[in-house]
Amino acid sequence: MEKNSMIDWKAEEDTSRLAVFANEHFDMWTDRMIKALVIFLTIVGIPFTIHVLLQFLFSL
């Protein structure tokens, strides 16, 4: 009897782990994080790229 309950618990545990990623709240927070990263990389990336290009041009 103990063995069957352990198997049932394990099967239930495997499905509940993935259920965390299948809700609308998680999708909303993921979208916000991706937007924030894109904005951050745009703000930081453009001046850094200009800096690297200018350093390369000045070293010639």
C-alpha positions in Angstrom: 0.0 0.0 0.0 2.8 2.4 0.8 4.4 1.8 -2.6 1.2 2.8 -4.5 0.8 6.0 -2.5 4.4 6.9 -3.2 3.8 6.4 -7.0 0.6 8.5 -6.9 2.4 11.3 -5.0 5.2 11.3 -7.5 2.9 11.5 -10.5 1.0 14.4 -8.8 4.2 16.2 -8.0 5.5 16.0 -11.6 2.3 17.7 -13.0 2.2 20.4 -10.4 5.7 21.6 -11.1 4.8 22.5 -14.6 1.5 24.1 -13.6 3.4 27.1 -12.2 4.5 28.1 -15.7 1.0 27.7 -17.2 -0.9 30.7 -15.7 -1.6 34.2 -16.8 0.2 35.8 -13.9 3.5 34.2 -14.8 3.1 35.2 -18.5 2.5 38.8 -17.4 5.6 39.0 -15.2 7.7 37.3 -17.9 6.5 39.9 -20.5 7.4 42.7 -18.1 10.9 41.3 -17.4 11.6 40.9 -21.1 10.5 44.4 -21.8 12.6 45.7 -19.0 15.7 43.8 -20.3 15.1 45.1 -23.9 14.8 48.7 -22.6 17.9 48.3 -20.4 20.0 46.8 -23.2 18.9 49.6 -25.5 19.8 52.3 -23.1 23.1 50.8 -22.2 24.0 49.1 -25.5 23.8 52.1 -27.8 26.2 54.3 -25.9 28.5 51.4 -25.2 28.6 50.4 -28.9 29.4 54.1 -29.8 32.2 54.1 -27.2 33.7 50.9 -28.6 33.5 52.2 -32.2 35.1 55.5 -31.2 37.9 53.8 -29.3 38.6 51.6 -32.3 38.6 54.6 -34.7 40.9 56.6 -32.4 43.3 53.7 -32.1 43.9 53.6 -35.9 
